[in-house]
């Protein structure tokens, strides 16, 4: 019994101190062009609620774009010109700002055909199926229904 308690305590401590885990801030969607229009290739017909997170619902570990966004401190020319997912298309082109001139509050150059800057749209690799995220992060079901 003592061994089991020690294992549970260790696992809990590890989960609470997981690097690369961040809370979702829906307001960050305002800080990128077309933040509310990003198509989610892992859930066809849906938009990505957590563009900077591995979970399609936000919260949890950051994806490559989320890490780049955090490191840049927001939407910058360097982040816009970068290709976070390595699909040959810049983050700016994927998000409708190919000229990298968008500023918060403006309408981007393009507002249709917006693709995900962290998922290679030529060969989408969905690391964790949405049903699994719902299993582990049950609160996301409530969040999804409210948005």
N, CA, C and O atoms as a GROMACS GRO file, in nm:
protein
  588
    1UNK      N    1   0.082  -0.120   0.000
    1UNK     CA    2   0.000   0.000   0.000
    1UNK      C    3   0.087   0.126   0.000
    1UNK      O    4   0.056   0.224  -0.068
    2UNK      N    5   0.194   0.122   0.076
    2UNK     CA    6   0.285   0.236   0.081
    2UNK      C    7   0.346   0.261  -0.057
    2UNK      O    8   0.362   0.376  -0.098
    3UNK      N    9   0.381   0.152  -0.127
    3UNK     CA   10   0.439   0.164  -0.260
    3UNK      C   11   0.339   0.231  -0.356
    3UNK      O   12   0.377   0.320  -0.432
    4UNK      N   13   0.213   0.188  -0.351
    4UNK     CA   14   0.110   0.245  -0.438
    4UNK      C   15   0.091   0.394  -0.410
    4UNK      O   16   0.076   0.473  -0.502
    5UNK      N   17   0.092   0.431  -0.283
    5UNK     CA   18   0.079   0.573  -0.246
    5UNK      C   19   0.195   0.654  -0.301
    5UNK      O   20   0.176   0.766  -0.350
    6UNK      N   21   0.316   0.599  -0.292
    6UNK     CA   22   0.434   0.669  -0.342
    6UNK      C   23   0.427   0.687  -0.493
    6UNK      O   24   0.463   0.792  -0.546
    7UNK      N   25   0.380   0.584  -0.563
    7UNK     CA   26   0.367   0.592  -0.708
    7UNK      C   27   0.264   0.697  -0.747
    7UNK      O   28   0.288   0.778  -0.837
    8UNK      N   29   0.149   0.697  -0.680
    8UNK     CA   30   0.045   0.796  -0.709
    8UNK      C   31   0.092   0.938  -0.681
    8UNK      O   32   0.065   1.029  -0.759
    9UNK      N   33   0.163   0.956  -0.572
    9UNK     CA   34   0.215   1.088  -0.537
    9UNK      C   35   0.316   1.134  -0.642
    9UNK      O   36   0.314   1.250  -0.683
   10UNK      N   37   0.404   1.045  -0.685
   10UNK     CA   38   0.503   1.079  -0.786
   10UNK      C   39   0.436   1.116  -0.918
   10UNK      O   40   0.472   1.215  -0.981
   11UNK      N   41   0.339   1.035  -0.960
   11UNK     CA   42   0.268   1.063  -1.085
   11UNK      C   43   0.195   1.196  -1.079
   11UNK      O   44   0.196   1.272  -1.176
   12UNK      N   45   0.132   1.224  -0.968
   12UNK     CA   46   0.060   1.351  -0.951
   12UNK      C   47   0.157   1.468  -0.959
   12UNK      O   48   0.129   1.568  -1.026
   13UNK      N   49   0.271   1.456  -0.892
   13UNK     CA   50   0.371   1.563  -0.895
   13UNK      C   51   0.423   1.585  -1.037
   13UNK      O   52   0.444   1.698  -1.079
   14UNK      N   53   0.444   1.476  -1.110
   14UNK     CA   54   0.492   1.488  -1.247
   14UNK      C   55   0.389   1.557  -1.336
   14UNK      O   56   0.425   1.639  -1.420
   15UNK      N   57   0.263   1.524  -1.318
   15UNK     CA   58   0.158   1.586  -1.398
   15UNK      C   59   0.145   1.735  -1.369
   15UNK      O   60   0.121   1.814  -1.460
   16UNK      N   61   0.162   1.772  -1.244
   16UNK     CA   62   0.148   1.912  -1.206
   16UNK      C   63   0.267   1.995  -1.251
   16UNK      O   64   0.257   2.117  -1.261
   17UNK      N   65   0.380   1.930  -1.278
   17UNK     CA   66   0.501   2.001  -1.317
   17UNK      C   67   0.544   1.964  -1.459
   17UNK      O   68   0.663   1.954  -1.487
   18UNK      N   69   0.448   1.945  -1.547
   18UNK     CA   70   0.479   1.906  -1.684
   18UNK      C   71   0.522   2.028  -1.764
   18UNK      O   72   0.444   2.123  -1.777
   19UNK      N   73   0.646   2.027  -1.818
   19UNK     CA   74   0.688   2.140  -1.900
   19UNK      C   75   0.614   2.142  -2.032
   19UNK      O   76   0.573   2.038  -2.084
   20UNK      N   77   0.598   2.262  -2.087
   20UNK     CA   78   0.532   2.274  -2.216
   20UNK      C   79   0.381   2.270  -2.208
   20UNK      O   80   0.313   2.266  -2.311
   21UNK      N   81   0.328   2.270  -2.088
   21UNK     CA   82   0.183   2.268  -2.073
   21UNK      C   83   0.138   2.409  -2.039
   21UNK      O   84   0.197   2.476  -1.955
   22UNK      N   85   0.034   2.453  -2.104
   22UNK     CA   86  -0.016   2.588  -2.080
   22UNK      C   87  -0.167   2.588  -2.084
   22UNK      O   88  -0.229   2.500  -2.143
   23UNK      N   89  -0.224   2.687  -2.021
   23UNK     CA   90  -0.369   2.704  -2.029
   23UNK      C   91  -0.403   2.769  -2.162
   23UNK      O   92  -0.324   2.844  -2.219
   24UNK      N   93  -0.521   2.739  -2.210
   24UNK     CA   94  -0.567   2.803  -2.334
   24UNK      C   95  -0.619   2.942  -2.300
   24UNK      O   96  -0.691   2.961  -2.202
   25UNK      N   97  -0.582   3.037  -2.380
   25UNK     CA   98  -0.633   3.172  -2.366
   25UNK      C   99  -0.706   3.205  -2.496
   25UNK      O  100  -0.643   3.243  -2.594
   26UNK      N  101  -0.839   3.189  -2.496
   26UNK     CA  102  -0.914   3.216  -2.619
   26UNK      C  103  -0.884   3.354  -2.678
   26UNK      O  104  -0.896   3.374  -2.798
   27UNK      N  105  -0.844   3.448  -2.594
   27UNK     CA  106  -0.814   3.583  -2.645
   27UNK      C  107  -0.692   3.581  -2.738
   27UNK      O  108  -0.675   3.675  -2.816
   28UNK      N  109  -0.608   3.478  -2.730
   28UNK     CA  110  -0.495   3.470  -2.823
   28UNK      C  111  -0.543   3.453  -2.967
   28UNK      O  112  -0.469   3.485  -3.061
   29UNK      N  113  -0.664   3.405  -2.986
   29UNK     CA  114  -0.718   3.392  -3.121
   29UNK      C  115  -0.738   3.530  -3.183
   29UNK      O  116  -0.740   3.543  -3.306
   30UNK      N  117  -0.753   3.633  -3.099
   30UNK     CA  118  -0.763   3.770  -3.148
   30UNK      C  119  -0.627   3.825  -3.191
   30UNK      O  120  -0.619   3.925  -3.262
   31UNK      N  121  -0.521   3.758  -3.147
   31UNK     CA  122  -0.386   3.808  -3.170
   31UNK      C  123  -0.319   3.749  -3.293
   31UNK      O  124  -0.202   3.777  -3.321
   32UNK      N  125  -0.394   3.668  -3.368
   32UNK     CA  126  -0.345   3.616  -3.496
   32UNK      C  127  -0.452   3.643  -3.602
   32UNK      O  128  -0.570   3.648  -3.570
   33UNK      N  129  -0.411   3.661  -3.727
   33UNK     CA  130  -0.511   3.685  -3.831
   33UNK      C  131  -0.604   3.564  -3.846
   33UNK      O  132  -0.558   3.450  -3.845
   34UNK      N  133  -0.731   3.590  -3.859
   34UNK     CA  134  -0.832   3.485  -3.878
   34UNK      C  135  -0.830   3.380  -3.767
   34UNK      O  136  -0.854   3.262  -3.794
   35UNK      N  137  -0.803   3.421  -3.646
   35UNK     CA  138  -0.793   3.327  -3.535
   35UNK      C  139  -0.918   3.245  -3.510
   35UNK      O  140  -0.910   3.137  -3.451
   36UNK      N  141  -1.032   3.294  -3.555
   36UNK     CA  142  -1.157   3.220  -3.536
   36UNK      C  143  -1.201   3.146  -3.662
   36UNK      O  144  -1.308   3.087  -3.666
   37UNK      N  145  -1.117   3.150  -3.765
   37UNK     CA  146  -1.153   3.087  -3.893
   37UNK      C  147  -1.057   2.974  -3.932
   37UNK      O  148  -1.066   2.923  -4.044
   38UNK      N  149  -0.967   2.935  -3.844
   38UNK     CA  150  -0.867   2.834  -3.878
   38UNK      C  151  -0.933   2.696  -3.890
   38UNK      O  152  -0.989   2.645  -3.793
   39UNK      N  153  -0.926   2.639  -4.009
   39UNK     CA  154  -0.984   2.506  -4.031
   39UNK      C  155  -0.905   2.402  -3.951
   39UNK      O  156  -0.783   2.410  -3.940
   40UNK      N  157  -0.976   2.306  -3.897
   40UNK     CA  158  -0.912   2.198  -3.822
   40UNK      C  159  -0.913   2.072  -3.908
   40UNK      O  160  -1.016   2.006  -3.919
   41UNK      N  161  -0.798   2.037  -3.969
   41UNK     CA  162  -0.795   1.921  -4.057
   41UNK      C  163  -0.818   1.789  -3.983
   41UNK      O  164  -0.845   1.686  -4.046
   42UNK      N  165  -0.807   1.790  -3.852
   42UNK     CA  166  -0.831   1.669  -3.774
   42UNK      C  167  -0.979   1.651  -3.743
   42UNK      O  168  -1.022   1.543  -3.702
   43UNK      N  169  -1.056   1.757  -3.762
   43UNK     CA  170  -1.202   1.751  -3.741
   43UNK      C  171  -1.266   1.824  -3.858
   43UNK      O  172  -1.304   1.941  -3.845
   44UNK      N  173  -1.278   1.757  -3.972
   44UNK     CA  174  -1.329   1.823  -4.093
   44UNK      C  175  -1.461   1.898  -4.069
   44UNK      O  176  -1.552   1.849  -4.002
   45UNK      N  177  -1.466   2.018  -4.126
   45UNK     CA  178  -1.586   2.100  -4.112
   45UNK      C  179  -1.589   2.183  -3.984
   45UNK      O  180  -1.684   2.257  -3.961
   46UNK      N  181  -1.485   2.170  -3.902
   46UNK     CA  182  -1.480   2.243  -3.774
   46UNK      C  183  -1.364   2.342  -3.776
   46UNK      O  184  -1.271   2.328  -3.856
   47UNK      N  185  -1.370   2.440  -3.689
   47UNK     CA  186  -1.257   2.531  -3.673
   47UNK      C  187  -1.179   2.490  -3.550
   47UNK      O  188  -1.233   2.430  -3.457
   48UNK      N  189  -1.052   2.523  -3.551
   48UNK     CA  190  -0.964   2.491  -3.439
   48UNK      C  191  -0.986   2.592  -3.328
   48UNK      O  192  -0.972   2.712  -3.350
   49UNK      N  193  -1.019   2.545  -3.211
   49UNK     CA  194  -1.039   2.636  -3.097
   49UNK      C  195  -0.907   2.666  -3.026
   49UNK      O  196  -0.892   2.772  -2.965
   50UNK      N  197  -0.814   2.575  -3.036
   50UNK     CA  198  -0.684   2.593  -2.971
   50UNK      C  199  -0.573   2.590  -3.074
   50UNK      O  200  -0.496   2.494  -3.078
   51UNK      N  201  -0.562   2.693  -3.156
   51UNK     CA  202  -0.467   2.695  -3.267
   51UNK      C  203  -0.324   2.671  -3.220
   51UNK      O  204  -0.246   2.610  -3.292
   52UNK      N  205  -0.289   2.718  -3.101
   52UNK     CA  206  -0.154   2.702  -3.050
   52UNK      C  207  -0.134   2.578  -2.964
   52UNK      O  208  -0.027   2.562  -2.904
   53UNK      N  209  -0.233   2.492  -2.956
   53UNK     CA  210  -0.225   2.374  -2.869
   53UNK      C  211  -0.240   2.246  -2.949
   53UNK      O  212  -0.298   2.244  -3.057
   54UNK      N  213  -0.186   2.138  -2.893
   54UNK     CA  214  -0.200   2.007  -2.957
   54UNK      C  215  -0.345   1.960  -2.953
   54UNK      O  216  -0.390   1.892  -3.045
   55UNK      N  217  -0.416   1.996  -2.849
   55UNK     CA  218  -0.558   1.961  -2.840
   55UNK      C  219  -0.638   2.052  -2.932
   55UNK      O  220  -0.614   2.172  -2.936
   56UNK      N  221  -0.734   1.996  -3.005
   56UNK     CA  222  -0.817   2.082  -3.090
   56UNK      C  223  -0.905   2.176  -3.010
   56UNK      O  224  -0.963   2.270  -3.065
   57UNK      N  225  -0.916   2.152  -2.878
   57UNK     CA  226  -1.002   2.233  -2.792
   57UNK      C  227  -0.925   2.339  -2.716
   57UNK      O  228  -0.986   2.420  -2.645
   58UNK      N  229  -0.792   2.341  -2.727
   58UNK     CA  230  -0.710   2.433  -2.651
   58UNK      C  231  -0.673   2.373  -2.517
   58UNK      O  232  -0.725   2.268  -2.479
   59UNK      N  233  -0.584   2.438  -2.447
   59UNK     CA  234  -0.535   2.385  -2.320
   59UNK      C  235  -0.437   2.272  -2.343
   59UNK      O  236  -0.431   2.215  -2.452
   60UNK      N  237  -0.360   2.241  -2.241
   60UNK     CA  238  -0.262   2.133  -2.254
   60UNK      C  239  -0.137   2.179  -2.327
   60UNK      O  240  -0.112   2.298  -2.340
   61UNK      N  241  -0.059   2.083  -2.374
   61UNK     CA  242   0.070   2.116  -2.436
   61UNK      C  243   0.055   2.203  -2.561
   61UNK      O  244  -0.042   2.191  -2.636
   62UNK      N  245   0.153   2.289  -2.580
   62UNK     CA  246   0.156   2.373  -2.700
   62UNK      C  247   0.205   2.293  -2.819
   62UNK      O  248   0.285   2.200  -2.804
   63UNK      N  249   0.158   2.329  -2.938
   63UNK     CA  250   0.211   2.269  -3.060
   63UNK      C  251   0.325   2.357  -3.111
   63UNK      O  252   0.363   2.453  -3.045
   64UNK      N  253   0.380   2.324  -3.229
   64UNK     CA  254   0.495   2.399  -3.280
   64UNK      C  255   0.460   2.547  -3.303
   64UNK      O  256   0.542   2.635  -3.278
   65UNK      N  257   0.341   2.573  -3.352
   65UNK     CA  258   0.301   2.712  -3.373
   65UNK      C  259   0.282   2.784  -3.239
   65UNK      O  260   0.323   2.898  -3.224
   66UNK      N  261   0.221   2.717  -3.143
   66UNK     CA  262   0.201   2.776  -3.010
   66UNK      C  263   0.332   2.811  -2.943
   66UNK      O  264   0.344   2.917  -2.882
   67UNK      N  265   0.432   2.724  -2.956
   67UNK     CA  266   0.564   2.752  -2.900
   67UNK      C  267   0.628   2.871  -2.970
   67UNK      O  268   0.688   2.957  -2.906
   68UNK      N  269   0.614   2.876  -3.103
   68UNK     CA  270   0.671   2.988  -3.178
   68UNK      C  271   0.601   3.119  -3.144
   68UNK      O  272   0.665   3.223  -3.132
   69UNK      N  273   0.468   3.113  -3.129
   69UNK     CA  274   0.390   3.231  -3.093
   69UNK      C  275   0.432   3.282  -2.955
   69UNK      O  276   0.451   3.402  -2.935
   70UNK      N  277   0.447   3.189  -2.860
   70UNK     CA  278   0.488   3.228  -2.724
   70UNK      C  279   0.628   3.288  -2.725
   70UNK      O  280   0.654   3.388  -2.658
   71UNK      N  281   0.719   3.228  -2.801
   71UNK     CA  282   0.856   3.279  -2.808
   71UNK      C  283   0.861   3.417  -2.872
   71UNK      O  284   0.941   3.502  -2.833
   72UNK      N  285   0.775   3.440  -2.971
   72UNK     CA  286   0.773   3.569  -3.041
   72UNK      C  287   0.700   3.676  -2.961
   72UNK      O  288   0.719   3.795  -2.984
   73UNK      N  289   0.616   3.633  -2.868
   73UNK     CA  290   0.539   3.728  -2.788
   73UNK      C  291   0.416   3.781  -2.860
   73UNK      O  292   0.356   3.878  -2.815
   74UNK      N  293   0.380   3.719  -2.969
   74UNK     CA  294   0.263   3.762  -3.046
   74UNK      C  295   0.290   3.748  -3.194
   74UNK      O  296   0.386   3.685  -3.236
   75UNK      N  297   0.203   3.809  -3.274
   75UNK     CA  298   0.214   3.802  -3.420
   75UNK      C  299   0.320   3.901  -3.465
   75UNK      O  300   0.302   4.022  -3.455
   76UNK      N  301   0.430   3.849  -3.516
   76UNK     CA  302   0.541   3.931  -3.563
   76UNK      C  303   0.571   3.896  -3.709
   76UNK      O  304   0.522   3.796  -3.761
   77UNK      N  305   0.651   3.978  -3.772
   77UNK     CA  306   0.692   3.952  -3.910
   77UNK      C  307   0.767   3.819  -3.919
   77UNK      O  308   0.747   3.742  -4.012
   78UNK      N  309   0.854   3.793  -3.822
   78UNK     CA  310   0.930   3.668  -3.822
   78UNK      C  311   0.838   3.547  -3.809
   78UNK      O  312   0.855   3.448  -3.880
   79UNK      N  313   0.740   3.553  -3.718
   79UNK     CA  314   0.646   3.443  -3.701
   79UNK      C  315   0.560   3.427  -3.827
   79UNK      O  316   0.533   3.315  -3.869
   80UNK      N  317   0.519   3.538  -3.885
   80UNK     CA  318   0.438   3.536  -4.006
   80UNK      C  319   0.513   3.468  -4.121
   80UNK      O  320   0.455   3.388  -4.194
   81UNK      N  321   0.639   3.500  -4.138
   81UNK     CA  322   0.718   3.445  -4.247
   81UNK      C  323   0.767   3.303  -4.223
   81UNK      O  324   0.807   3.235  -4.317
   82UNK      N  325   0.762   3.258  -4.098
   82UNK     CA  326   0.807   3.122  -4.066
   82UNK      C  327   0.705   3.020  -4.116
   82UNK      O  328   0.590   3.052  -4.144
   83UNK      N  329   0.750   2.897  -4.127
   83UNK     CA  330   0.664   2.784  -4.166
   83UNK      C  331   0.669   2.683  -4.053
   83UNK      O  332   0.746   2.587  -4.057
   84UNK      N  333   0.587   2.705  -3.951
   84UNK     CA  334   0.593   2.624  -3.829
   84UNK      C  335   0.570   2.476  -3.853
   84UNK      O  336   0.633   2.392  -3.788
   85UNK      N  337   0.482   2.442  -3.945
   85UNK     CA  338   0.449   2.300  -3.966
   85UNK      C  339   0.528   2.234  -4.079
   85UNK      O  340   0.511   2.116  -4.106
   86UNK      N  341   0.614   2.311  -4.145
   86UNK     CA  342   0.701   2.254  -4.247
   86UNK      C  343   0.631   2.207  -4.373
   86UNK      O  344   0.680   2.117  -4.441
   87UNK      N  345   0.516   2.265  -4.405
   87UNK     CA  346   0.442   2.221  -4.524
   87UNK      C  347   0.472   2.305  -4.648
   87UNK      O  348   0.409   2.289  -4.752
   88UNK      N  349   0.570   2.396  -4.635
   88UNK     CA  350   0.607   2.479  -4.749
   88UNK      C  351   0.524   2.605  -4.765
   88UNK      O  352   0.540   2.678  -4.862
   89UNK      N  353   0.434   2.631  -4.669
   89UNK     CA  354   0.349   2.750  -4.673
   89UNK      C  355   0.374   2.828  -4.544
   89UNK      O  356   0.369   2.771  -4.435
   90UNK      N  357   0.400   2.957  -4.556
   90UNK     CA  358   0.430   3.037  -4.436
   90UNK      C  359   0.308   3.045  -4.345
   90UNK      O  360   0.194   3.028  -4.390
   91UNK      N  361   0.334   3.072  -4.219
   91UNK     CA  362   0.224   3.090  -4.123
   91UNK      C  363   0.130   3.201  -4.170
   91UNK      O  364   0.008   3.190  -4.158
   92UNK      N  365   0.188   3.308  -4.223
   92UNK     CA  366   0.106   3.420  -4.271
   92UNK      C  367   0.016   3.381  -4.386
   92UNK      O  368  -0.102   3.418  -4.388
   93UNK      N  369   0.069   3.306  -4.481
   93UNK     CA  370  -0.013   3.262  -4.594
   93UNK      C  371  -0.123   3.168  -4.546
   93UNK      O  372  -0.236   3.174  -4.595
   94UNK      N  373  -0.092   3.081  -4.450
   94UNK     CA  374  -0.194   2.989  -4.398
   94UNK      C  375  -0.305   3.064  -4.326
   94UNK      O  376  -0.421   3.025  -4.332
   95UNK      N  377  -0.269   3.173  -4.259
   95UNK     CA  378  -0.366   3.248  -4.179
   95UNK      C  379  -0.425   3.369  -4.252
   95UNK      O  380  -0.495   3.450  -4.192
   96UNK      N  381  -0.398   3.380  -4.382
   96UNK     CA  382  -0.460   3.487  -4.460
   96UNK      C  383  -0.386   3.619  -4.458
   96UNK      O  384  -0.442   3.722  -4.496
   97UNK      N  385  -0.260   3.617  -4.415
   97UNK     CA  386  -0.178   3.739  -4.411
   97UNK      C  387  -0.047   3.715  -4.487
   97UNK      O  388   0.060   3.722  -4.427
   98UNK      N  389  -0.055   3.686  -4.617
   98UNK     CA  390   0.067   3.652  -4.691
   98UNK      C  391   0.169   3.765  -4.699
   98UNK      O  392   0.288   3.740  -4.714
   99UNK      N  393   0.124   3.889  -4.688
   99UNK     CA  394   0.216   4.003  -4.694
   99UNK      C  395   0.271   4.041  -4.557
   99UNK      O  396   0.356   4.129  -4.545
  100UNK      N  397   0.222   3.974  -4.453
  100UNK     CA  398   0.268   3.997  -4.315
  100UNK      C  399   0.250   4.143  -4.272
  100UNK      O  400   0.338   4.202  -4.210
  101UNK      N  401   0.136   4.198  -4.305
  101UNK     CA  402   0.107   4.338  -4.269
  101UNK      C  403  -0.009   4.350  -4.171
  101UNK      O  404  -0.040   4.461  -4.127
  102UNK      N  405  -0.072   4.239  -4.136
  102UNK     CA  406  -0.190   4.242  -4.049
  102UNK      C  407  -0.153   4.292  -3.909
  102UNK      O  408  -0.047   4.260  -3.856
  103UNK      N  409  -0.243   4.372  -3.851
  103UNK     CA  410  -0.232   4.410  -3.711
  103UNK      C  411  -0.366   4.381  -3.645
  103UNK      O  412  -0.470   4.378  -3.710
  104UNK      N  413  -0.361   4.359  -3.516
  104UNK     CA  414  -0.481   4.321  -3.442
  104UNK      C  415  -0.592   4.422  -3.462
  104UNK      O  416  -0.571   4.543  -3.453
  105UNK      N  417  -0.712   4.371  -3.491
  105UNK     CA  418  -0.828   4.456  -3.513
  105UNK      C  419  -0.857   4.481  -3.660
  105UNK      O  420  -0.968   4.520  -3.696
  106UNK      N  421  -0.758   4.458  -3.747
  106UNK     CA  422  -0.777   4.476  -3.890
  106UNK      C  423  -0.835   4.349  -3.953
  106UNK      O  424  -0.826   4.241  -3.895
  107UNK      N  425  -0.894   4.364  -4.070
  107UNK     CA  426  -0.936   4.248  -4.149
  107UNK      C  427  -0.815   4.201  -4.229
  107UNK      O  428  -0.753   4.281  -4.298
  108UNK      N  429  -0.781   4.073  -4.220
  108UNK     CA  430  -0.665   4.022  -4.295
  108UNK      C  431  -0.687   4.030  -4.446
  108UNK      O  432  -0.799   4.049  -4.493
  109UNK      N  433  -0.579   4.016  -4.522
  109UNK     CA  434  -0.587   4.019  -4.669
  109UNK      C  435  -0.686   3.916  -4.722
  109UNK      O  436  -0.758   3.942  -4.818
  110UNK      N  437  -0.690   3.799  -4.659
  110UNK     CA  438  -0.779   3.691  -4.702
  110UNK      C  439  -0.851   3.636  -4.581
  110UNK      O  440  -0.791   3.620  -4.474
  111UNK      N  441  -0.981   3.606  -4.596
  111UNK     CA  442  -1.058   3.552  -4.483
  111UNK      C  443  -1.121   3.417  -4.515
  111UNK      O  444  -1.200   3.365  -4.436
  112UNK      N  445  -1.086   3.359  -4.628
  112UNK     CA  446  -1.136   3.226  -4.664
  112UNK      C  447  -1.018   3.133  -4.688
  112UNK      O  448  -0.904   3.177  -4.706
  113UNK      N  449  -1.046   3.004  -4.687
  113UNK     CA  450  -0.942   2.902  -4.708
  113UNK      C  451  -0.826   2.920  -4.610
  113UNK      O  452  -0.710   2.917  -4.648
  114UNK      N  453  -0.861   2.937  -4.484
  114UNK     CA  454  -0.761   2.955  -4.378
  114UNK      C  455  -0.721   2.817  -4.328
  114UNK      O  456  -0.806   2.736  -4.290
  115UNK      N  457  -0.591   2.791  -4.328
  115UNK     CA  458  -0.542   2.660  -4.286
  115UNK      C  459  -0.464   2.669  -4.156
  115UNK      O  460  -0.426   2.778  -4.113
  116UNK      N  461  -0.442   2.555  -4.094
  116UNK     CA  462  -0.380   2.548  -3.962
  116UNK      C  463  -0.228   2.561  -3.973
  116UNK      O  464  -0.164   2.485  -4.046
  117UNK      N  465  -0.168   2.657  -3.901
  117UNK     CA  466  -0.024   2.679  -3.911
  117UNK      C  467   0.062   2.575  -3.839
  117UNK      O  468   0.185   2.578  -3.849
  118UNK      N  469   0.000   2.484  -3.766
  118UNK     CA  470   0.077   2.382  -3.693
  118UNK      C  471   0.053   2.242  -3.745
  118UNK      O  472   0.114   2.146  -3.696
  119UNK      N  473  -0.034   2.227  -3.844
  119UNK     CA  474  -0.063   2.095  -3.898
  119UNK      C  475  -0.038   2.098  -4.047
  119UNK      O  476  -0.099   2.176  -4.120
  120UNK      N  477   0.053   2.012  -4.093
  120UNK     CA  478   0.086   2.004  -4.234
  120UNK      C  479  -0.038   1.963  -4.312
  120UNK      O  480  -0.085   1.850  -4.302
  121UNK      N  481  -0.091   2.056  -4.388
  121UNK     CA  482  -0.217   2.031  -4.459
  121UNK      C  483  -0.202   1.936  -4.577
  121UNK      O  484  -0.300   1.881  -4.626
  122UNK      N  485  -0.076   1.915  -4.623
  122UNK     CA  486  -0.053   1.819  -4.731
  122UNK      C  487  -0.062   1.676  -4.680
  122UNK      O  488  -0.099   1.585  -4.754
  123UNK      N  489  -0.030   1.657  -4.553
  123UNK     CA  490  -0.032   1.524  -4.493
  123UNK      C  491  -0.064   1.540  -4.344
  123UNK      O  492   0.025   1.525  -4.260
  124UNK      N  493  -0.190   1.572  -4.311
  124UNK     CA  494  -0.223   1.599  -4.171
  124UNK      C  495  -0.196   1.479  -4.082
  124UNK      O  496  -0.239   1.367  -4.110
  125UNK      N  497  -0.126   1.505  -3.976
  125UNK     CA  498  -0.100   1.403  -3.876
  125UNK      C  499  -0.168   1.450  -3.748
  125UNK      O  500  -0.124   1.544  -3.684
  126UNK      N  501  -0.274   1.383  -3.714
  126UNK     CA  502  -0.351   1.421  -3.596
  126UNK      C  503  -0.302   1.335  -3.481
  126UNK      O  504  -0.341   1.219  -3.468
  127UNK      N  505  -0.215   1.392  -3.395
  127UNK     CA  506  -0.147   1.312  -3.294
  127UNK      C  507  -0.240   1.242  -3.196
  127UNK      O  508  -0.214   1.128  -3.157
  128UNK      N  509  -0.345   1.307  -3.156
  128UNK     CA  510  -0.436   1.247  -3.058
  128UNK      C  511  -0.578   1.269  -3.108
  128UNK      O  512  -0.618   1.383  -3.130
  129UNK      N  513  -0.654   1.162  -3.126
  129UNK     CA  514  -0.791   1.178  -3.175
  129UNK      C  515  -0.875   1.261  -3.078
  129UNK      O  516  -0.857   1.252  -2.957
  130UNK      N  517  -0.968   1.343  -3.131
  130UNK     CA  518  -1.051   1.427  -3.045
  130UNK      C  519  -1.125   1.351  -2.935
  130UNK      O  520  -1.142   1.404  -2.825
  131UNK      N  521  -1.170   1.228  -2.963
  131UNK     CA  522  -1.242   1.153  -2.860
  131UNK      C  523  -1.152   1.124  -2.740
  131UNK      O  524  -1.200   1.116  -2.627
  132UNK      N  525  -1.020   1.109  -2.766
  132UNK     CA  526  -0.929   1.082  -2.656
  132UNK      C  527  -0.909   1.208  -2.571
  132UNK      O  528  -0.900   1.199  -2.448
  133UNK      N  529  -0.902   1.325  -2.637
  133UNK     CA  530  -0.892   1.450  -2.561
  133UNK      C  531  -1.016   1.467  -2.474
  133UNK      O  532  -1.005   1.510  -2.359
  134UNK      N  533  -1.133   1.434  -2.528
  134UNK     CA  534  -1.256   1.446  -2.449
  134UNK      C  535  -1.254   1.352  -2.330
  134UNK      O  536  -1.305   1.385  -2.223
  135UNK      N  537  -1.194   1.235  -2.348
  135UNK     CA  538  -1.186   1.139  -2.239
  135UNK      C  539  -1.101   1.194  -2.125
  135UNK      O  540  -1.138   1.183  -2.008
  136UNK      N  541  -0.986   1.254  -2.159
  136UNK     CA  542  -0.895   1.303  -2.056
  136UNK      C  543  -0.926   1.446  -2.010
  136UNK      O  544  -0.898   1.481  -1.896
  137UNK      N  545  -0.982   1.526  -2.098
  137UNK     CA  546  -1.015   1.664  -2.064
  137UNK      C  547  -1.165   1.683  -2.081
  137UNK      O  548  -1.209   1.756  -2.170
  138UNK      N  549  -1.244   1.618  -1.997
  138UNK     CA  550  -1.390   1.620  -2.009
  138UNK      C  551  -1.450   1.758  -2.011
  138UNK      O  552  -1.556   1.778  -2.070
  139UNK      N  553  -1.384   1.855  -1.949
  139UNK     CA  554  -1.435   1.991  -1.945
  139UNK      C  555  -1.441   2.051  -2.084
  139UNK      O  556  -1.514   2.148  -2.106
  140UNK      N  557  -1.366   1.997  -2.179
  140UNK     CA  558  -1.366   2.054  -2.313
  140UNK      C  559  -1.500   2.038  -2.381
  140UNK      O  560  -1.536   2.116  -2.469
  141UNK      N  561  -1.576   1.936  -2.341
  141UNK     CA  562  -1.708   1.916  -2.400
  141UNK      C  563  -1.796   2.036  -2.364
  141UNK      O  564  -1.869   2.088  -2.449
  142UNK      N  565  -1.789   2.079  -2.240
  142UNK     CA  566  -1.866   2.195  -2.196
  142UNK      C  567  -1.819   2.320  -2.270
  142UNK      O  568  -1.901   2.398  -2.318
  143UNK      N  569  -1.686   2.338  -2.279
  143UNK     CA  570  -1.630   2.454  -2.348
  143UNK      C  571  -1.676   2.457  -2.493
  143UNK      O  572  -1.714   2.563  -2.544
  144UNK      N  573  -1.674   2.342  -2.560
  144UNK     CA  574  -1.711   2.336  -2.701
  144UNK      C  575  -1.858   2.375  -2.719
  144UNK      O  576  -1.892   2.442  -2.816
  145UNK      N  577  -1.944   2.333  -2.627
  145UNK     CA  578  -2.085   2.364  -2.639
  145UNK      C  579  -2.112   2.513  -2.618
  145UNK      O  580  -2.210   2.566  -2.670
  146UNK      N  581  -2.027   2.580  -2.542
  146UNK     CA  582  -2.048   2.722  -2.514
  146UNK      C  583  -1.994   2.812  -2.623
  146UNK      O  584  -2.035   2.927  -2.633
  147UNK      N  585  -1.902   2.761  -2.705
  147UNK     CA  586  -1.841   2.848  -2.806
  147UNK      C  587  -1.909   2.837  -2.939
  147UNK      O  588  -1.869   2.904  -3.034
   0.00000   0.00000   0.00000
